[in-house]
């Protein structure tokens, strides 16, 4: 019963549900999650820790960046079915729609560019208060 409760409590929190909905689009760096949700690093890390403990999210480290994604392997019998249900839920929610729009903007930047924004202030960047970083062109291998 405890595992069941931990999964549902983790997914039921509004911020954590928004994180799970964002991760449906693929792996994200913690700083991308922070920028979209306008949360501090400590708050974001706490939410991700709860999601990871419930078996809903997996993390990997690459250099100084930490990336998270939806769990792909069943750590417990409730995590993957909960994620499957969540894919069908909240798609018309105003917060989720707004997060998706902010995430589209965040994905236009490299992680390094995003982290270089003062305070990860995506709003100041989008409003023109600070310059919008342009994505560096990658050399072709041709």
VOPAGU-2260 file (C-alpha; in pm, 1 decimal, decimal comma):
REM VOPAGU-2260
SITE   aa  ch    i         X         Y         Z
SITE  UNK   A    0       0,0       0,0       0,0
SITE  UNK   A    1     287,9     238,3      76,9
SITE  UNK   A    2     428,7     220,7    -277,1
SITE  UNK   A    3      83,4     285,7    -422,6
SITE  UNK   A    4      38,9     587,1    -196,5
SITE  UNK   A    5     383,6     728,5    -279,8
SITE  UNK   A    6     313,7     714,6    -654,6
SITE  UNK   A    7     -25,8     879,3    -628,3
SITE  UNK   A    8      92,4    1146,4    -384,0
SITE  UNK   A    9     388,6    1226,1    -607,2
SITE  UNK   A   10     172,9    1259,1    -918,4
SITE  UNK   A   11    -106,8    1447,4    -740,5
SITE  UNK   A   12      99,7    1752,8    -646,8
SITE  UNK   A   13      28,5    2027,5    -905,5
SITE  UNK   A   14     394,8    2119,4    -964,4
SITE  UNK   A   15     498,4    1756,6    -994,7
SITE  UNK   A   16     208,9    1681,9   -1230,6
SITE  UNK   A   17     325,1    1973,5   -1446,9
SITE  UNK   A   18     679,1    1833,4   -1447,3
SITE  UNK   A   19     547,7    1493,0   -1555,4
SITE  UNK   A   20     344,6    1654,8   -1834,1
SITE  UNK   A   21     653,8    1844,4   -1954,5
SITE  UNK   A   22     859,6    1526,0   -1957,4
SITE  UNK   A   23     608,6    1361,5   -2190,2
SITE  UNK   A   24     784,9    1556,0   -2465,1
SITE  UNK   A   25    1120,8    1399,5   -2380,0
SITE  UNK   A   26    1418,5    1440,1   -2153,4
SITE  UNK   A   27    1483,9    1781,3   -1996,6
SITE  UNK   A   28    1766,0    1936,3   -1801,3
SITE  UNK   A   29    1674,2    2043,1   -1448,4
SITE  UNK   A   30    1743,1    2405,4   -1546,9
SITE  UNK   A   31    1483,5    2376,6   -1824,8
SITE  UNK   A   32    1224,7    2257,7   -1573,5
SITE  UNK   A   33    1320,6    2544,0   -1340,7
SITE  UNK   A   34    1282,8    2803,5   -1617,7
SITE  UNK   A   35     942,8    2677,3   -1730,2
SITE  UNK   A   36     793,6    2646,2   -1381,8
SITE  UNK   A   37     970,5    2954,9   -1239,7
SITE  UNK   A   38    1090,1    2752,8    -940,0
SITE  UNK   A   39    1417,4    2768,1    -749,6
SITE  UNK   A   40    1678,6    2497,7    -789,9
SITE  UNK   A   41    1611,6    2359,5    -442,8
SITE  UNK   A   42    1234,0    2341,4    -493,9
SITE  UNK   A   43    1273,8    2179,8    -835,9
SITE  UNK   A   44    1522,4    1928,1    -698,3
SITE  UNK   A   45    1287,1    1839,8    -413,6
SITE  UNK   A   46    1000,6    1778,0    -656,0
SITE  UNK   A   47    1222,7    1565,0    -878,4
SITE  UNK   A   48    1345,7    1371,4    -576,0
SITE  UNK   A   49     988,0    1282,2    -480,7
SITE  UNK   A   50     910,0    1178,9    -839,8
SITE  UNK   A   51    1227,4     969,9    -857,1
SITE  UNK   A   52    1154,6     800,0    -522,5
SITE  UNK   A   53     807,4     710,0    -649,6
SITE  UNK   A   54     958,6     552,1    -960,9
SITE  UNK   A   55     802,1     805,1   -1198,3
SITE  UNK   A   56    1121,1     979,4   -1313,1
SITE  UNK   A   57    1477,0     874,4   -1390,8
SITE  UNK   A   58    1778,7    1104,6   -1389,9
SITE  UNK   A   59    2120,4    1100,4   -1548,8
SITE  UNK   A   60    2416,4    1331,7   -1511,8
SITE  UNK   A   61    2612,9    1465,4   -1805,5
SITE  UNK   A   62    2899,5    1687,5   -1698,7
SITE  UNK   A   63    2751,8    1956,9   -1477,5
SITE  UNK   A   64    2400,1    1907,2   -1611,7
SITE  UNK   A   65    2135,4    1676,4   -1463,8
SITE  UNK   A   66    1874,2    1545,9   -1706,3
SITE  UNK   A   67    1542,3    1387,6   -1614,6
SITE  UNK   A   68    1296,1    1179,0   -1809,7
SITE  UNK   A   69     984,8     974,5   -1745,8
SITE  UNK   A   70    1060,0     628,9   -1609,0
SITE  UNK   A   71    1086,2     362,0   -1874,2
SITE  UNK   A   72    1130,1      62,6   -1645,4
SITE  UNK   A   73     887,9     -52,8   -1380,9
SITE  UNK   A   74    1044,9       9,3   -1041,8
SITE  UNK   A   75     711,1     -67,9    -880,7
SITE  UNK   A   76     376,4    -192,4   -1014,0
SITE  UNK   A   77     207,7     150,6   -1004,7
SITE  UNK   A   78     450,1     396,1   -1166,1
SITE  UNK   A   79     418,2     307,5   -1534,4
SITE  UNK   A   80      38,1     264,3   -1528,0
SITE  UNK   A   81       9,1     602,9   -1353,9
SITE  UNK   A   82     226,0     764,4   -1623,1
SITE  UNK   A   83      10,5     602,2   -1892,2
SITE  UNK   A   84    -304,9     746,3   -1735,7
SITE  UNK   A   85    -147,5    1088,6   -1691,1
SITE  UNK   A   86     -71,8    1104,5   -2065,3
SITE  UNK   A   87    -448,0    1117,6   -2119,6
SITE  UNK   A   88    -515,4    1371,0   -1845,3
SITE  UNK   A   89    -460,4    1748,6   -1808,8
SITE  UNK   A   90    -388,3    1808,7   -2178,0
SITE  UNK   A   91    -643,9    2092,0   -2186,3
SITE  UNK   A   92    -536,1    2242,3   -1854,2
SITE  UNK   A   93    -435,4    2609,6   -1882,4
SITE  UNK   A   94    -117,5    2560,7   -1676,5
SITE  UNK   A   95      -7,5    2265,7   -1887,2
SITE  UNK   A   96     -73,8    2457,7   -2209,9
SITE  UNK   A   97     124,9    2754,8   -2076,5
SITE  UNK   A   98     409,2    2523,3   -1970,0
SITE  UNK   A   99     421,2    2374,0   -2318,5
SITE  UNK   A  100     450,4    2719,9   -2473,1
SITE  UNK   A  101     728,0    2819,7   -2232,0
SITE  UNK   A  102     899,1    2486,7   -2297,2
SITE  UNK   A  103     892,2    2554,3   -2671,6
SITE  UNK   A  104    1084,3    2876,2   -2606,2
SITE  UNK   A  105    1324,8    2704,3   -2365,8
SITE  UNK   A  106    1403,0    2433,7   -2621,8
SITE  UNK   A  107    1513,8    2703,0   -2868,1
SITE  UNK   A  108    1814,6    2764,3   -2643,1
SITE  UNK   A  109    2098,2    2536,7   -2553,9
SITE  UNK   A  110    2116,4    2437,5   -2189,2
SITE  UNK   A  111    2429,9    2650,9   -2149,7
SITE  UNK   A  112    2250,8    2955,4   -2295,5
SITE  UNK   A  113    1952,2    2903,8   -2068,4
SITE  UNK   A  114    2168,6    2868,6   -1759,1
SITE  UNK   A  115    2352,0    3188,1   -1854,1
SITE  UNK   A  116    2028,5    3388,9   -1821,8
SITE  UNK   A  117    2034,8    3588,8   -1498,2
SITE  UNK   A  118    1823,4    3388,3   -1256,3
SITE  UNK   A  119    1700,0    3170,1   -1544,9
SITE  UNK   A  120    1461,2    3459,3   -1609,4
SITE  UNK   A  121    1282,9    3342,4   -1920,8
SITE  UNK   A  122    1021,0    3616,9   -1884,8
SITE  UNK   A  123    1280,8    3894,8   -1896,7
SITE  UNK   A  124    1438,6    3728,5   -2196,5
SITE  UNK   A  125    1108,7    3690,9   -2383,9
SITE  UNK   A  126     996,5    4045,4   -2301,5
SITE  UNK   A  127    1317,9    4188,6   -2443,6
SITE  UNK   A  128    1457,5    4311,2   -2110,6
SITE  UNK   A  129    1760,2    4093,4   -2175,7
SITE  UNK   A  130    1871,9    3971,0   -2519,2
SITE  UNK   A  131    1734,0    3640,3   -2640,8
SITE  UNK   A  132    2024,8    3402,4   -2698,0
SITE  UNK   A  133    2038,7    3255,3   -3044,7
SITE  UNK   A  134    2113,2    2889,1   -3080,5
SITE  UNK   A  135    2462,1    2831,8   -3208,0
SITE  UNK   A  136    2475,1    2661,7   -3545,3
SITE  UNK   A  137    2628,6    2320,7   -3536,2
SITE  UNK   A  138    2878,2    2234,1   -3807,3
SITE  UNK   A  139    2753,3    1976,4   -4053,7
SITE  UNK   A  140    2941,2    1650,0   -4083,6
SITE  UNK   A  141    2904,0    1648,4   -4461,3
